[in-house]
Amino acid sequence: MQIKRAIEVWEKGMDGAFVATWPVADTISPVFLLQLFAAEQQRPDPDMLLGYFLSADKLAALQPYVAEQLDASRYDFILTAFGLPSQRAQDAADAQESPPFD
């Protein structure tokens, strides 16, 4: 399973509508993310799989990993993660074989 990270973009406010999902570069390290969000974790999340609301300081730290401009005055942002099948699992699915356990 490949873990991908993205930024959810929402209109400002509690009733703001969903706007977009922007990808985060694969080069971002879970260790970097853990250091950035460790104080906000109620339980350990070493793989950084939970969602996190992004404050201005977090947006600044993540900006180098996101192609789009993270403008906190226009939008609210949430860091999220999701899984994609590994290449091996995808190859098995394409060949209509039983998927490997990964």
GROMACS elastic network, one bead per residue, 0.5 to 0.9 nm:
[ bonds ]
;  ai    aj funct       b0    kb
    1    83     6  0.60118   500
    1    84     6  0.55963   500
    1    87     6  0.84316   500
    1    89     6  0.82796   500
    1   102     6  0.59399   500
    2    82     6  0.83217   500
    2    83     6  0.54882   500
    2    84     6  0.50673   500
    2    85     6  0.61610   500
    2    86     6  0.56805   500
    2    87     6  0.86915   500
    3    26     6  0.88825   500
    3    47     6  0.89690   500
    3    49     6  0.81829   500
    3    81     6  0.66421   500
    3    82     6  0.57691   500
    3    84     6  0.64247   500
    3    85     6  0.89376   500
    4    23     6  0.81108   500
    4    24     6  0.76765   500
    4    25     6  0.85953   500
    4    26     6  0.70361   500
    4    80     6  0.85368   500
    4    81     6  0.56167   500
    4    82     6  0.54521   500
    4    83     6  0.60631   500
    4    84     6  0.72491   500
    5    22     6  0.89322   500
    5    23     6  0.64568   500
    5    24     6  0.54426   500
    5    25     6  0.77574   500
    5    26     6  0.76762   500
    5    28     6  0.88374   500
    5    49     6  0.85398   500
    5    79     6  0.71483   500
    5    80     6  0.57054   500
    5    82     6  0.64289   500
    5    83     6  0.87282   500
    6    21     6  0.63517   500
    6    22     6  0.55078   500
    6    25     6  0.85060   500
    6    66     6  0.86718   500
    6    78     6  0.83000   500
    6    79     6  0.59740   500
    6    80     6  0.54204   500
    6    81     6  0.62191   500
    6    82     6  0.81909   500
    7    20     6  0.82796   500
    7    21     6  0.55923   500
    7    22     6  0.50710   500
    7    23     6  0.62803   500
    7    24     6  0.67952   500
    7    66     6  0.82995   500
    7    77     6  0.63133   500
    7    78     6  0.55390   500
    7    80     6  0.61316   500
    7    81     6  0.86915   500
    8    18     6  0.76809   500
    8    19     6  0.77673   500
    8    20     6  0.60948   500
    8    22     6  0.65053   500
    8    23     6  0.88708   500
    8    76     6  0.82657   500
    8    77     6  0.55687   500
    8    78     6  0.50504   500
    8    79     6  0.63958   500
    8    80     6  0.70230   500
    9    17     6  0.88686   500
    9    18     6  0.62833   500
    9    19     6  0.53421   500
    9    20     6  0.51185   500
    9    21     6  0.59495   500
    9    22     6  0.74658   500
    9    70     6  0.89948   500
    9    75     6  0.64075   500
    9    76     6  0.60461   500
    9    78     6  0.68456   500
   10    13     6  0.84057   500
   10    16     6  0.59516   500
   10    17     6  0.56769   500
   10    19     6  0.51997   500
   10    20     6  0.72345   500
   10    74     6  0.89867   500
   10    75     6  0.55756   500
   10    76     6  0.50720   500
   10    77     6  0.61753   500
   10    78     6  0.82269   500
   11    14     6  0.87088   500
   11    15     6  0.80141   500
   11    17     6  0.53251   500
   11    18     6  0.64616   500
   11    19     6  0.66164   500
   11    74     6  0.71306   500
   11    76     6  0.60913   500
   11    77     6  0.88066   500
   12    15     6  0.77789   500
   12    16     6  0.53205   500
   12    17     6  0.81707   500
   12    72     6  0.87114   500
   12    73     6  0.81963   500
   12    74     6  0.66090   500
   12    75     6  0.50026   500
   12    76     6  0.53575   500
   13    16     6  0.51644   500
   13    17     6  0.88783   500
   13    75     6  0.85572   500
   13    76     6  0.75844   500
   14    17     6  0.89293   500
   16    19     6  0.88363   500
   16    75     6  0.87891   500
   16    76     6  0.84843   500
   18    21     6  0.86658   500
   19    75     6  0.87508   500
   22    66     6  0.72653   500
   22    67     6  0.80799   500
   22    68     6  0.73194   500
   23    26     6  0.87302   500
   23    65     6  0.85834   500
   23    66     6  0.65519   500
   23    67     6  0.79670   500
   23    68     6  0.89528   500
   24    27     6  0.84230   500
   24    28     6  0.75151   500
   24    62     6  0.83640   500
   24    65     6  0.55155   500
   24    66     6  0.50857   500
   24    67     6  0.79134   500
   24    79     6  0.89107   500
   25    28     6  0.59940   500
   25    64     6  0.86676   500
   25    65     6  0.50465   500
   25    66     6  0.63297   500
   25    67     6  0.83497   500
   26    29     6  0.80383   500
   26    65     6  0.82480   500
   27    65     6  0.76804   500
   28    31     6  0.86694   500
   28    32     6  0.72377   500
   28    33     6  0.77422   500
   28    62     6  0.87302   500
   28    65     6  0.67176   500
   29    32     6  0.51352   500
   29    33     6  0.64060   500
   29    34     6  0.86024   500
   30    34     6  0.59495   500
   30    35     6  0.85570   500
   30    46     6  0.72526   500
   30    47     6  0.59296   500
   30    48     6  0.61977   500
   31    34     6  0.50203   500
   31    35     6  0.62353   500
   31    36     6  0.85952   500
   31    46     6  0.76021   500
   31    47     6  0.81038   500
   31    48     6  0.86300   500
   32    35     6  0.52485   500
   32    36     6  0.62370   500
   32    37     6  0.88025   500
   33    37     6  0.61444   500
   33    38     6  0.81530   500
   33    46     6  0.88530   500
   33    47     6  0.87781   500
   33    48     6  0.68302   500
   33    62     6  0.89790   500
   34    37     6  0.52834   500
   34    38     6  0.53629   500
   34    45     6  0.75280   500
   34    46     6  0.62313   500
   34    47     6  0.77306   500
   34    48     6  0.64746   500
   35    38     6  0.53960   500
   35    39     6  0.82530   500
   36    39     6  0.78895   500
   36    40     6  0.89044   500
   36    58     6  0.73143   500
   36    61     6  0.82900   500
   37    40     6  0.54410   500
   37    41     6  0.67462   500
   37    48     6  0.87365   500
   37    52     6  0.80459   500
   37    58     6  0.85011   500
   38    41     6  0.54818   500
   38    42     6  0.88262   500
   38    44     6  0.80953   500
   38    45     6  0.83241   500
   38    46     6  0.88906   500
   39    42     6  0.82555   500
   40    52     6  0.85023   500
   41    44     6  0.63096   500
   41    45     6  0.70852   500
   42    45     6  0.88052   500
   44    47     6  0.88770   500
   44    48     6  0.88670   500
   45    48     6  0.51697   500
   45    49     6  0.66931   500
   45    50     6  0.71568   500
   46    49     6  0.80645   500
   47    50     6  0.86075   500
   48    51     6  0.81071   500
   48    80     6  0.86229   500
   48    81     6  0.75396   500
   49    80     6  0.70815   500
   49    81     6  0.53060   500
   49    82     6  0.73443   500
   50    79     6  0.82121   500
   50    80     6  0.63799   500
   50    81     6  0.66769   500
   51    78     6  0.64392   500
   51    79     6  0.53895   500
   51    81     6  0.69137   500
   52    77     6  0.85423   500
   52    78     6  0.53886   500
   52    79     6  0.50735   500
   52    80     6  0.67152   500
   53    58     6  0.88998   500
   53    76     6  0.79702   500
   53    77     6  0.61179   500
   53    79     6  0.64159   500
   54    57     6  0.78950   500
   54    58     6  0.55379   500
   54    59     6  0.59969   500
   54    72     6  0.88955   500
   54    76     6  0.74704   500
   54    77     6  0.54505   500
   54    78     6  0.55496   500
   54    79     6  0.67808   500
   55    58     6  0.52732   500
   55    59     6  0.61676   500
   55    60     6  0.87421   500
   55    72     6  0.79200   500
   55    76     6  0.85416   500
   55    77     6  0.80257   500
   56    59     6  0.50465   500
   56    60     6  0.62714   500
   56    61     6  0.87647   500
   56    71     6  0.87764   500
   56    72     6  0.64814   500
   57    60     6  0.51750   500
   57    61     6  0.63931   500
   57    62     6  0.87885   500
   58    61     6  0.50743   500
   58    62     6  0.61894   500
   58    63     6  0.85490   500
   59    62     6  0.51201   500
   59    63     6  0.58798   500
   59    70     6  0.64543   500
   59    71     6  0.83359   500
   59    72     6  0.78448   500
   59    77     6  0.82623   500
   60    63     6  0.52717   500
   60    64     6  0.80049   500
   60    70     6  0.79708   500
   61    64     6  0.71695   500
   61    65     6  0.85675   500
   62    65     6  0.55288   500
   62    66     6  0.67881   500
   62    70     6  0.87158   500
   63    66     6  0.52873   500
   63    67     6  0.76136   500
   63    68     6  0.80816   500
   63    69     6  0.72229   500
   63    70     6  0.65555   500
   64    67     6  0.75023   500
   66    69     6  0.74715   500
   66    70     6  0.79745   500
   67    70     6  0.88976   500
   70    74     6  0.87828   500
   70    75     6  0.80483   500
   70    77     6  0.81310   500
   71    74     6  0.56847   500
   71    75     6  0.63619   500
   71    76     6  0.84204   500
   72    75     6  0.53206   500
   72    76     6  0.62026   500
   72    77     6  0.77390   500
   73    76     6  0.81677   500
   83    86     6  0.89666   500
   84    87     6  0.89946   500
   85    88     6  0.78898   500
   85    89     6  0.57615   500
   85    90     6  0.61359   500
   85   102     6  0.80793   500
   86    89     6  0.51847   500
   86    90     6  0.62215   500
   86    91     6  0.86097   500
   86   102     6  0.72646   500
   87    91     6  0.60238   500
   87    92     6  0.85686   500
   88    91     6  0.51370   500
   88    92     6  0.63009   500
   88    93     6  0.87136   500
   88    99     6  0.81234   500
   88   100     6  0.72819   500
   88   102     6  0.84783   500
   89    92     6  0.51173   500
   89    93     6  0.62336   500
   89    94     6  0.86479   500
   89    98     6  0.86447   500
   89    99     6  0.53169   500
   89   100     6  0.57914   500
   89   101     6  0.80507   500
   89   102     6  0.74132   500
   90    93     6  0.50444   500
   90    94     6  0.61243   500
   90    95     6  0.85770   500
   90    99     6  0.79164   500
   91    94     6  0.50733   500
   91    95     6  0.61900   500
   91    96     6  0.85155   500
   91    97     6  0.85584   500
   91    99     6  0.85538   500
   92    95     6  0.50735   500
   92    96     6  0.60080   500
   92    98     6  0.64252   500
   92    99     6  0.54583   500
   92   100     6  0.74238   500
   93    97     6  0.58788   500
   93    98     6  0.71482   500
   93    99     6  0.63229   500
   94    97     6  0.76751   500
   95    98     6  0.89119   500
   96    99     6  0.84546   500
   97   100     6  0.88912   500
   99   102     6  0.84476   500
